[in-house]
């Protein structure tokens, strides 16, 4: 699987919680035209640049889905053998914090669905969007990042999956959130290709001071992470560490890994 050079990290996070409006509307369902299945792109998965990423957790790196400009889609899935044997794109995507380093299942959007997603994402994932701050606690934040010129734009929406059963939002913010949910739904309609992304790059993070076990297959953690919060392994080292951590789903001593999708930076 081909891997792009990491993209620039100049991501503008639009966590806009002040009052405001989008194109209007009451926050009701966004109409999406039905599309046929289409055909898989002629390119290889990850060959083109990312169009959109969706992350759930502490930041845009906690990826759950990646859509590429040519229509290929990667969806995070449990790396357990029984899950991979099913080869079905999950409609409810696991969290990056679930057990194990997870795996990326490959799907695609046909031309019709990709066009709708591109148009909707240009409007919904914008610097001008305001999504408010719902009056609810202990909910995850969803990060949608749209890639393009001059730099990527990220909209962070707290408690996005709660729909409209939350208070503290004005009609414009509800409408903006419904468009973000429509983007998520469209990305989730990807057709399963029956394949899993090959492991070529793994992001590693954890407690640098921890003593690694004798059978640890990678270099010392300090050599991987350096002075940063995380580091990257590639090639055979990445595959060996991925398999090792898959056998230790809770991490070893606070050490964790995640497969890096093509075209995106590891850290």
N, C-alpha and C positions, 0 to 999 in steps of 0.2 A: 504494500500500500504506500503510495507516494505521500510525502509529507512536505508541506510548505515551510518556508522560513517563518518564525514567529511574527505575528502582526505587532504593530506598535501598541504600547499600553496606554496611549492617550485617549482614555475612554471618559467621556463626559457623562457623569451620572446625574440624571434628572430626577432626583428624589424631591419632587415638588409637592409640598403639602399646603401651600397657601390656596386661598380660594381662587377660582377661575373657571374657564369653560373651554371645551373643545369646539367641535363643529356644531354643538347643540345636541338636543335630544334629551330624553328622560332617563337614559340608562337602560332602556329595554334591549332585547336581543338584537344583535347585528345580523342583517340578512346576508347570507352567503349563498351564492348560486351553486346548484349541484353540478358536479363534474364527473366525467368518466374516469376510469383508472389511468388512462394514458399509458405511456410506455416508459421504461427506465431510460435515464439519460445515457447518451453514447459514451460519456466520459467515465472515469473511475471515481468511486466515492472519495471525496476529499481532494480531488484534482483541482477544483475551482475554489475560489475564496468563499469564506462564510458569508451568508446573507443575514442570518438571524441566529442568536443563541438565547436559550431560556435556562435560567438557573434558579434554584430554590435553596435558600440557606442563609449564609452569612455574607455572601457577596457574589458578583458575577462569575467567579471561578467555580462555584458549586453547580456545575452544568448538569442539566437533565436532558436537553435536546439541542441539536445543532442542525440548522438548515443551510445548505450550500446554494450558491447562485444558480447552479445547473439543475437543482431539484433533489439532489440526494439529501437524505435526512438520517442523522444518527440519533438513536433514542437510548437512554441509559436503561440497562436491564440487569437483573440479578445474574451473577456469573455462575450460579450453581448449575451443574450439568443438566438437571431436569428442566431448568428454565431455558437454557440455551437450546436444548433438544426441541423445545416447543417452537422456537424460531418465530415468535409472533411479537410484533411491536406492541409494547404495553400501552394501553390507553390511559392508565393511571401510572405515571412514571415514578420509579423509586427515588428515594433521596440519596445524594452522594454520601450521606452519613449512615446508610444502611450497612449491614455487615459485609465485609469484603471490599475489594477494589472495584467491583462491578465490571460490566462489559458494555460495549456499544453495539446495538443491533442496527443493521442497515436497512433503510427503506427509501422510498422515493415519492415525490409528488409529481403528478402529470403536469403538462404545460398549463392547463386550465387552472388547477389548484394553485400552482406556483405563481401564476400571474395575479390571482386574487390575494394570495398571501403577501406578495411584494407590495401591491397597492395599499392594502390595509396596514401593513407594517410601516410604510412611509408616513401614514397619517397618525397611527396610534403610538408609535415609538418615536417621539419627537421632543425636541427641547421645549416646545410650547405647551406640552401636555401637563396638566395638573391632576394628580390622582388622590389627593387628600390623605388624611390619616384617620382611619376608622376608630371608633370608640370601642375597642375590644383588645384583650390581652392574650399573650402566649400563642401568637399565630406566626407562621413563617412569612418571610418576604420573598416575593418573586421578582427576578431581575430579567427584563427583556432587553437585549442589546441588538441594535440594527447597525450593520456595518456598511460603510460607504465613505464618500468624500464629504467634508475634509477629514473627518475622524468619526469613530463609532459613537453612537449615542445610546445610553442606557437609561431606562425608566425603571425605577424600583417601586413596587406596589406592595404595601403591607396588607396581609390578610386578603389577597386577591381571590383566593379560592373560596372565600365565604360568600361570594355573590353579592346580592343586594340585601341580605338579612343583617346588615350592620348599620349603625348610626354614625352621625358626625360627618356625613358627606353631602355636598350640594348636588343638584341635578347634573351639572357639568362634569363633576368628578365621577359620578356614577356612570355617565355616558363614556368617559375616557376609560374607566375600568372595564366596561363591557366590551369596548373595542380591543383591549388587551386580552380579555378572555377569548374573544373571537380569534385573535391571532394564535393563541395557544391551541384552540380547537382545530383550526386549519392545519397547523403544523402536526397535530396528532392524527390527522387522517392519512398519513403516509402509508403507502402500500408496502407490505413486508417483502423483502427480497430473498429471505431465507438464508442470509449470511450475517456473520458477526465480524466486526472490524478487527483486523490483525493488530496485535500489540507491538507497536514500534517505539512508543514513547510513554514513560510513566512519570507522573509527578509524585514526589516523595516529600512528606512533611511529618513533623513529630518532635519529640523531645530529644534535642541534640546530645544532651549529656547521658542518655541511656546507654547501658552496656548491651551491645548486640550479641545474640547467641552465637555459638561456635559455628553453626551451620548456615549463618547468614550468607546469601549468595552474592551480595553486592559489596561495593566499597564501603569504608567507614561513613557513617551518617554525616559527620562533619565535612567530609570531602564532597558529599552530594549537596548539602544545603549551603555550606560556606557561611557567609555572614547574613544570608537572607532567611526568609520564613520557610522557604521550600526550595527544592532542587529538582533536576530532571535526569533520568536515566534513559538511554536509547539502545536500540538493537538487542543483542543477546542478553545484556545485563538487565534491560527493561523486562524482557520476557521471563527471565529467571526470578527476578524480584516479584513480578506480578504473580507467578505461580506460587511462590513462597507465601506471600501475603494472602492469597486466596485460600490457602490451607489454614491460615490463622485469621479468621474473619473478624475478630475483635481487635486486630492490630497486635503488634508485639511491643509491649512496654510503651504504648503511646505512639507507635510508628505506623504511618498510614500511607497508602498509595492510591492513585487514580490514573486510569488510562487517558492520555491526552489526545483529543481529536485532532486530525490533520488541520493545519492552517491556523491553529490557535497556540498562544504561548502557554508554557507549562506553569509559569509563575507570574 
